[in-house]
Amino acid sequence: MADRSARRLWQHCRRVAAAVELPDPFDAAVFVTGLGAARGRAVELLPLRGRHDLPCGLLVTTERADYIAYSADTAPLHRQHILLHEAAHLLCGHRATGGADLAAASTLLPHLDGTLVRRVLGRTVYTDPQEREAELVASLILTRVTRRKRGQTPTGELRSIFEPGSPQARPGEQR
């Protein structure tokens, strides 16, 4: 049963990740802005520094816009993954599950009127199904970006393993 559930999750996440348009060259901020335009709803990025006691990423939805607060003083790859993880919550249509993230949002974004906040999702715990789904979608999007940079598709990557003269083929082997 768990295998079937995991397989369904992977299939769903692969469809979500495959359906989004990626900017070329890839830039996570440009991707998030494009996602907002495609949804007809602004997504504002809020870089935060020095808040290591709070989630490294936070999605806050208000009537007017969606806000992604993210740790700006982390490694570029980590920052990119945080942005994609929070964007994945939007792509998957996730909803808030608890009040702890609302408190974090109030601390991080004091200028937002709490009565206008409709959804808050923080990137902290991966046992929650929505967090696992967002993490997987973000990872699959990054996989697409990486493969595109190397000029490979999943099929092309497999094909190259079996082609004569490929770096993976042993010298003298015909595959």
KOLMI-522991 format. One line per field, with one value per residue: residue number from 1; chain; x negated, y, z of N, C-alpha, C in turn. Coordinates in nm, 3 decimals, decimal comma. Last residue first. Layout:
% residues N
pos: NUM; ...
unit: A; ...
n_px: X; ...
n_py: Y; ...
n_pz: Z; ...
ca_px: X; ...
ca_py: Y; ...
ca_pz: Z; ...
c_px: X; ...
c_py: Y; ...
c_pz: Z; ...
END
This chain:
% residues 175
pos: 175; 174; 173; 172; 171; 170; 169; 168; 167; 166; 165; 164; 163; 162; 161; 160; 159; 158; 157; 156; 155; 154; 153; 152; 151; 150; 149; 148; 147; 146; 145; 144; 143; 142; 141; 140; 139; 138; 137; 136; 135; 134; 133; 132; 131; 130; 129; 128; 127; 126; 125; 124; 123; 122; 121; 120; 119; 118; 117; 116; 115; 114; 113; 112; 111; 110; 109; 108; 107; 106; 105; 104; 103; 102; 101; 100; 99; 98; 97; 96; 95; 94; 93; 92; 91; 90; 89; 88; 87; 86; 85; 84; 83; 82; 81; 80; 79; 78; 77; 76; 75; 74; 73; 72; 71; 70; 69; 68; 67; 66; 65; 64; 63; 62; 61; 60; 59; 58; 57; 56; 55; 54; 53; 52; 51; 50; 49; 48; 47; 46; 45; 44; 43; 42; 41; 40; 39; 38; 37; 36; 35; 34; 33; 32; 31; 30; 29; 28; 27; 26; 25; 24; 23; 22; 21; 20; 19; 18; 17; 16; 15; 14; 13; 12; 11; 10; 9; 8; 7; 6; 5; 4; 3; 2; 1
unit: A; A; A; A; A; A; A; A; A; A; A; A; A; A; A; A; A; A; A; A; A; A; A; A; A; A; A; A; A; A; A; A; A; A; A; A; A; A; A; A; A; A; A; A; A; A; A; A; A; A; A; A; A; A; A; A; A; A; A; A; A; A; A; A; A; A; A; A; A; A; A; A; A; A; A; A; A; A; A; A; A; A; A; A; A; A; A; A; A; A; A; A; A; A; A; A; A; A; A; A; A; A; A; A; A; A; A; A; A; A; A; A; A; A; A; A; A; A; A; A; A; A; A; A; A; A; A; A; A; A; A; A; A; A; A; A; A; A; A; A; A; A; A; A; A; A; A; A; A; A; A; A; A; A; A; A; A; A; A; A; A; A; A; A; A; A; A; A; A; A; A; A; A; A; A
n_px: -2,795; -3,099; -3,403; -3,639; -3,603; -3,264; -3,059; -3,049; -3,120; -3,058; -3,130; -2,802; -2,542; -2,440; -2,431; -2,263; -2,007; -1,986; -1,980; -1,755; -1,559; -1,590; -1,809; -2,072; -2,225; -2,292; -2,072; -1,876; -1,943; -1,892; -1,616; -1,516; -1,598; -1,440; -1,193; -1,237; -1,254; -0,993; -0,847; -0,947; -0,857; -0,582; -0,543; -0,629; -0,440; -0,204; -0,251; -0,500; -0,763; -0,935; -0,930; -0,977; -0,862; -0,520; -0,250; 0,050; 0,324; 0,437; 0,421; 0,562; 0,512; 0,249; 0,100; -0,250; -0,472; -0,609; -0,717; -0,828; -0,622; -0,411; -0,514; -0,523; -0,249; -0,180; -0,302; -0,138; 0,113; 0,156; 0,191; 0,286; 0,276; 0,158; 0,136; -0,093; -0,200; -0,244; -0,443; -0,639; -0,736; -0,880; -1,074; -1,201; -1,321; -1,490; -1,660; -1,795; -1,924; -2,097; -2,256; -2,375; -2,358; -2,212; -2,072; -1,807; -1,540; -1,228; -0,888; -0,671; -0,334; -0,070; 0,188; 0,440; 0,511; 0,216; 0,002; -0,330; -0,571; -0,907; -1,218; -1,342; -1,177; -1,404; -1,654; -1,794; -1,789; -1,970; -1,748; -1,526; -1,351; -1,062; -0,884; -0,546; -0,342; -0,018; 0,162; 0,189; 0,038; -0,162; -0,275; -0,378; -0,564; -0,740; -0,845; -0,969; -1,164; -1,316; -1,420; -1,569; -1,661; -1,802; -1,818; -1,495; -1,236; -1,006; -0,672; -0,544; -0,506; -0,686; -0,588; -0,342; -0,434; -0,586; -0,384; -0,240; -0,438; -0,496; -0,243; -0,219; -0,431; -0,338; -0,115; -0,240; -0,389; -0,189; -0,082
n_py: -0,109; -0,250; -0,172; -0,033; 0,108; 0,120; 0,411; 0,664; 0,828; 0,650; 0,467; 0,360; 0,406; 0,373; 0,620; 0,765; 0,682; 0,811; 1,075; 1,078; 1,042; 1,278; 1,489; 1,724; 1,950; 2,041; 2,200; 2,006; 1,888; 2,106; 2,143; 1,896; 1,914; 2,124; 1,991; 1,797; 1,956; 2,062; 1,823; 1,746; 1,955; 1,935; 1,680; 1,728; 1,922; 1,777; 1,579; 1,631; 1,584; 1,795; 2,125; 2,383; 2,630; 2,719; 2,891; 3,047; 3,225; 3,472; 3,779; 3,989; 4,003; 4,092; 4,294; 4,318; 4,410; 4,192; 3,927; 3,770; 3,758; 3,662; 3,415; 3,282; 3,265; 3,102; 2,864; 2,776; 2,694; 2,484; 2,452; 2,609; 2,427; 2,403; 2,388; 2,329; 2,578; 2,669; 2,491; 2,560; 2,794; 2,678; 2,540; 2,747; 2,883; 2,677; 2,644; 2,890; 2,866; 2,653; 2,773; 2,992; 2,962; 3,244; 3,483; 3,488; 3,287; 3,434; 3,462; 3,526; 3,606; 3,687; 3,943; 4,023; 3,855; 3,651; 3,398; 3,316; 3,081; 3,072; 2,932; 2,868; 2,958; 3,099; 3,144; 3,292; 3,549; 3,693; 3,832; 3,772; 3,878; 3,817; 3,843; 3,811; 3,743; 3,832; 3,646; 3,490; 3,272; 3,382; 3,558; 3,371; 3,246; 3,458; 3,479; 3,227; 3,254; 3,462; 3,327; 3,119; 3,096; 2,951; 3,142; 3,038; 2,935; 2,672; 2,597; 2,289; 2,018; 1,874; 1,906; 1,764; 1,506; 1,447; 1,440; 1,210; 1,014; 1,028; 0,954; 0,694; 0,576; 0,597; 0,429; 0,188; 0,153; 0,128; -0,118
n_pz: -2,767; -2,773; -2,612; -2,624; -2,303; -2,189; -2,182; -2,085; -2,295; -2,604; -2,794; -2,872; -2,632; -2,379; -2,264; -2,426; -2,345; -2,099; -2,192; -2,352; -2,156; -1,999; -2,188; -2,181; -2,156; -1,915; -1,872; -1,855; -1,613; -1,440; -1,476; -1,388; -1,121; -1,032; -1,047; -0,851; -0,621; -0,614; -0,579; -0,325; -0,163; -0,192; -0,074; 0,188; 0,261; 0,252; 0,455; 0,698; 0,737; 0,715; 0,837; 0,712; 0,558; 0,606; 0,483; 0,519; 0,391; 0,432; 0,588; 0,685; 0,951; 0,965; 0,737; 0,721; 0,855; 0,960; 0,873; 1,074; 1,265; 1,115; 1,033; 1,278; 1,325; 1,113; 1,180; 1,386; 1,311; 1,011; 0,737; 0,427; 0,116; -0,224; -0,504; -0,640; -0,694; -0,431; -0,351; -0,534; -0,427; -0,216; -0,368; -0,505; -0,290; -0,195; -0,414; -0,410; -0,164; -0,222; -0,418; -0,270; 0,090; 0,261; 0,315; 0,262; 0,310; 0,211; 0,149; -0,090; -0,110; -0,328; -0,291; -0,181; 0,026; 0,076; 0,181; 0,216; 0,267; 0,354; 0,457; 0,686; 0,995; 1,247; 1,335; 1,154; 1,015; 0,847; 0,603; 0,332; 0,045; -0,086; -0,385; -0,472; -0,726; -0,846; -1,072; -1,294; -1,334; -1,489; -1,301; -1,116; -1,280; -1,325; -1,065; -1,050; -1,256; -1,154; -0,932; -1,054; -1,380; -1,667; -1,973; -1,970; -1,743; -1,791; -1,726; -1,595; -1,625; -1,476; -1,217; -1,238; -1,306; -1,078; -0,885; -0,971; -0,945; -0,669; -0,564; -0,664; -0,525; -0,263; -0,283; -0,340; -0,107; 0,084; 0,000
ca_px: -2,668; -2,993; -3,268; -3,631; -3,678; -3,403; -3,090; -3,007; -3,210; -3,013; -3,214; -2,947; -2,600; -2,451; -2,502; -2,407; -2,056; -1,992; -2,080; -1,886; -1,579; -1,602; -1,675; -2,023; -2,176; -2,385; -2,204; -1,874; -1,951; -2,026; -1,710; -1,493; -1,650; -1,586; -1,217; -1,217; -1,370; -1,110; -0,827; -0,968; -1,001; -0,651; -0,505; -0,696; -0,583; -0,220; -0,237; -0,371; -0,673; -0,905; -0,914; -1,053; -0,947; -0,661; -0,315; -0,090; 0,249; 0,526; 0,346; 0,565; 0,649; 0,279; 0,215; -0,128; -0,394; -0,522; -0,650; -0,906; -0,756; -0,395; -0,483; -0,648; -0,333; -0,123; -0,356; -0,279; 0,095; 0,142; 0,234; 0,223; 0,343; 0,157; 0,259; -0,015; -0,169; -0,147; -0,318; -0,571; -0,657; -0,764; -0,988; -1,125; -1,224; -1,387; -1,571; -1,717; -1,829; -1,996; -2,178; -2,287; -2,424; -2,246; -2,212; -1,895; -1,670; -1,332; -1,000; -0,766; -0,467; -0,142; 0,072; 0,375; 0,609; 0,313; 0,102; -0,218; -0,474; -0,770; -1,126; -1,426; -1,187; -1,274; -1,564; -1,821; -1,676; -1,994; -1,883; -1,547; -1,475; -1,108; -0,994; -0,654; -0,420; -0,157; 0,156; 0,263; 0,153; -0,080; -0,211; -0,278; -0,455; -0,663; -0,774; -0,862; -1,064; -1,244; -1,339; -1,454; -1,679; -1,716; -1,875; -1,626; -1,309; -1,129; -0,767; -0,580; -0,410; -0,701; -0,719; -0,345; -0,343; -0,652; -0,488; -0,176; -0,375; -0,600; -0,302; -0,123; -0,434; -0,462; -0,097; -0,144; -0,457; -0,277; 0,000
ca_py: -0,113; -0,201; -0,231; -0,158; 0,104; 0,079; 0,281; 0,557; 0,819; 0,740; 0,584; 0,339; 0,439; 0,255; 0,514; 0,790; 0,642; 0,665; 1,034; 1,101; 0,939; 1,145; 1,457; 1,587; 1,914; 1,943; 2,263; 2,097; 1,810; 2,047; 2,253; 1,941; 1,807; 2,142; 2,109; 1,755; 1,874; 2,151; 1,904; 1,661; 1,925; 2,056; 1,704; 1,626; 1,957; 1,894; 1,541; 1,673; 1,471; 1,721; 1,983; 2,337; 2,520; 2,734; 2,761; 3,056; 3,100; 3,358; 3,658; 3,969; 3,968; 3,952; 4,289; 4,257; 4,510; 4,269; 4,025; 3,801; 3,801; 3,789; 3,518; 3,310; 3,340; 3,237; 2,940; 2,809; 2,833; 2,512; 2,343; 2,615; 2,512; 2,367; 2,436; 2,215; 2,488; 2,736; 2,498; 2,430; 2,802; 2,763; 2,469; 2,647; 2,952; 2,735; 2,534; 2,850; 2,975; 2,639; 2,654; 3,014; 2,931; 3,103; 3,465; 3,543; 3,318; 3,330; 3,510; 3,421; 3,651; 3,583; 3,879; 4,098; 3,882; 3,751; 3,439; 3,385; 3,130; 3,089; 2,976; 2,928; 2,877; 3,085; 3,080; 3,149; 3,494; 3,680; 3,799; 3,801; 3,822; 3,896; 3,778; 3,899; 3,672; 3,867; 3,690; 3,616; 3,254; 3,274; 3,611; 3,469; 3,168; 3,402; 3,592; 3,260; 3,148; 3,483; 3,447; 3,088; 3,179; 2,938; 3,056; 2,996; 3,039; 2,717; 2,652; 2,431; 2,108; 1,872; 1,962; 1,905; 1,579; 1,453; 1,544; 1,342; 1,040; 1,053; 1,084; 0,797; 0,578; 0,666; 0,569; 0,243; 0,163; 0,244; 0,000
ca_pz: -2,694; -2,859; -2,605; -2,699; -2,429; -2,166; -2,244; -1,994; -2,181; -2,497; -2,777; -2,880; -2,761; -2,464; -2,192; -2,436; -2,476; -2,104; -2,095; -2,412; -2,259; -1,938; -2,141; -2,177; -2,288; -1,972; -1,878; -1,969; -1,736; -1,450; -1,504; -1,526; -1,206; -1,037; -1,131; -0,991; -0,662; -0,625; -0,699; -0,442; -0,171; -0,237; -0,213; 0,106; 0,258; 0,164; 0,313; 0,649; 0,762; 0,593; 0,868; 0,828; 0,514; 0,636; 0,482; 0,556; 0,393; 0,409; 0,556; 0,540; 0,912; 0,994; 0,827; 0,668; 0,781; 1,049; 0,787; 0,954; 1,304; 1,186; 0,933; 1,206; 1,419; 1,119; 1,068; 1,415; 1,352; 1,154; 0,825; 0,560; 0,213; -0,082; -0,441; -0,589; -0,805; -0,518; -0,274; -0,550; -0,550; -0,186; -0,273; -0,580; -0,375; -0,108; -0,376; -0,528; -0,186; -0,117; -0,452; -0,385; -0,037; 0,250; 0,354; 0,159; 0,368; 0,204; 0,230; -0,054; -0,070; -0,255; -0,354; -0,289; -0,079; 0,118; 0,082; 0,280; 0,169; 0,403; 0,353; 0,581; 0,873; 1,181; 1,430; 1,158; 1,089; 0,990; 0,650; 0,474; 0,100; 0,028; -0,313; -0,432; -0,623; -0,814; -0,932; -1,288; -1,245; -1,546; -1,422; -1,075; -1,222; -1,436; -1,124; -0,957; -1,260; -1,280; -0,913; -0,969; -1,262; -1,550; -1,870; -2,019; -1,817; -1,725; -1,821; -1,580; -1,688; -1,622; -1,252; -1,199; -1,396; -1,209; -0,878; -0,962; -1,075; -0,770; -0,532; -0,706; -0,671; -0,302; -0,246; -0,436; -0,236; 0,091; 0,000
c_px: -2,556; -2,863; -3,178; -3,493; -3,666; -3,475; -3,237; -3,044; -3,175; -3,107; -3,168; -3,022; -2,750; -2,511; -2,530; -2,488; -2,208; -2,049; -2,096; -1,998; -1,716; -1,628; -1,687; -1,878; -2,122; -2,340; -2,306; -2,009; -1,954; -2,042; -1,850; -1,594; -1,632; -1,652; -1,368; -1,234; -1,357; -1,232; -0,946; -0,950; -1,031; -0,800; -0,579; -0,668; -0,662; -0,367; -0,255; -0,361; -0,533; -0,821; -0,870; -1,048; -1,033; -0,738; -0,464; -0,144; 0,106; 0,453; 0,442; 0,496; 0,660; 0,419; 0,256; -0,019; -0,265; -0,435; -0,555; -0,849; -0,836; -0,531; -0,472; -0,626; -0,466; -0,205; -0,301; -0,339; -0,048; 0,114; 0,224; 0,279; 0,271; 0,225; 0,270; 0,115; -0,076; -0,103; -0,208; -0,443; -0,580; -0,676; -0,862; -1,031; -1,138; -1,279; -1,458; -1,617; -1,736; -1,886; -2,067; -2,200; -2,327; -2,310; -2,247; -2,042; -1,764; -1,462; -1,103; -0,881; -0,551; -0,282; 0,024; 0,268; 0,543; 0,414; 0,196; -0,126; -0,358; -0,685; -0,985; -1,342; -1,271; -1,289; -1,425; -1,731; -1,688; -1,879; -1,885; -1,687; -1,494; -1,233; -1,046; -0,757; -0,540; -0,215; 0,011; 0,266; 0,239; 0,047; -0,118; -0,202; -0,342; -0,545; -0,686; -0,779; -0,944; -1,134; -1,256; -1,364; -1,553; -1,759; -1,787; -1,710; -1,446; -1,196; -0,887; -0,683; -0,450; -0,614; -0,739; -0,476; -0,347; -0,566; -0,562; -0,281; -0,310; -0,538; -0,407; -0,178; -0,338; -0,471; -0,220; -0,124; -0,366; -0,350; -0,087
c_py: -0,085; -0,214; -0,170; -0,223; -0,034; 0,073; 0,248; 0,419; 0,704; 0,724; 0,680; 0,471; 0,415; 0,283; 0,396; 0,683; 0,656; 0,617; 0,882; 1,056; 0,953; 1,037; 1,320; 1,584; 1,773; 1,898; 2,171; 2,165; 1,900; 1,968; 2,196; 2,048; 1,843; 2,035; 2,133; 1,872; 1,832; 2,074; 1,997; 1,740; 1,843; 2,031; 1,827; 1,650; 1,857; 1,933; 1,659; 1,640; 1,504; 1,597; 1,908; 2,186; 2,475; 2,609; 2,783; 2,914; 3,130; 3,225; 3,540; 3,840; 3,944; 3,911; 4,144; 4,256; 4,452; 4,371; 4,112; 3,916; 3,848; 3,846; 3,656; 3,420; 3,376; 3,324; 3,083; 2,894; 2,873; 2,658; 2,377; 2,505; 2,505; 2,472; 2,404; 2,258; 2,375; 2,644; 2,565; 2,425; 2,672; 2,780; 2,551; 2,569; 2,852; 2,801; 2,585; 2,741; 2,941; 2,744; 2,633; 2,893; 2,949; 3,081; 3,317; 3,521; 3,362; 3,381; 3,398; 3,489; 3,529; 3,637; 3,761; 4,020; 3,943; 3,769; 3,540; 3,434; 3,191; 3,144; 2,980; 2,974; 2,947; 2,999; 3,055; 3,072; 3,341; 3,626; 3,784; 3,757; 3,867; 3,831; 3,872; 3,823; 3,761; 3,775; 3,715; 3,675; 3,379; 3,252; 3,507; 3,524; 3,261; 3,319; 3,546; 3,377; 3,183; 3,378; 3,477; 3,208; 3,160; 3,031; 3,056; 3,121; 2,987; 2,826; 2,706; 2,471; 2,255; 1,977; 1,970; 1,970; 1,729; 1,528; 1,558; 1,453; 1,178; 1,088; 1,121; 0,937; 0,685; 0,679; 0,651; 0,392; 0,227; 0,264; 0,126
c_pz: -2,787; -2,783; -2,709; -2,695; -2,495; -2,300; -2,215; -2,050; -2,087; -2,378; -2,670; -2,865; -2,761; -2,601; -2,285; -2,364; -2,482; -2,236; -2,097; -2,320; -2,322; -2,042; -2,077; -2,135; -2,293; -2,110; -1,942; -1,985; -1,858; -1,579; -1,527; -1,565; -1,352; -1,123; -1,144; -1,087; -0,808; -0,674; -0,720; -0,571; -0,296; -0,253; -0,269; -0,042; 0,174; 0,153; 0,217; 0,499; 0,715; 0,617; 0,743; 0,845; 0,631; 0,598; 0,504; 0,558; 0,432; 0,419; 0,545; 0,498; 0,762; 0,953; 0,844; 0,775; 0,723; 0,977; 0,869; 0,873; 1,183; 1,226; 0,999; 1,104; 1,353; 1,214; 1,064; 1,304; 1,376; 1,182; 0,973; 0,648; 0,347; 0,004; -0,294; -0,520; -0,762; -0,631; -0,358; -0,467; -0,573; -0,309; -0,243; -0,489; -0,452; -0,193; -0,284; -0,492; -0,304; -0,136; -0,350; -0,422; -0,154; 0,114; 0,365; 0,192; 0,256; 0,264; 0,232; 0,019; -0,037; -0,227; -0,270; -0,363; -0,201; 0,005; 0,144; 0,169; 0,245; 0,289; 0,406; 0,463; 0,767; 1,056; 1,370; 1,254; 1,095; 1,072; 0,801; 0,514; 0,246; 0,087; -0,206; -0,350; -0,593; -0,707; -0,895; -1,149; -1,239; -1,463; -1,484; -1,196; -1,178; -1,389; -1,241; -1,011; -1,172; -1,295; -1,038; -0,948; -1,178; -1,439; -1,745; -2,046; -1,859; -1,807; -1,745; -1,684; -1,682; -1,690; -1,403; -1,245; -1,366; -1,309; -1,010; -0,965; -1,077; -0,904; -0,636; -0,679; -0,724; -0,453; -0,288; -0,409; -0,341; -0,041; 0,000
END
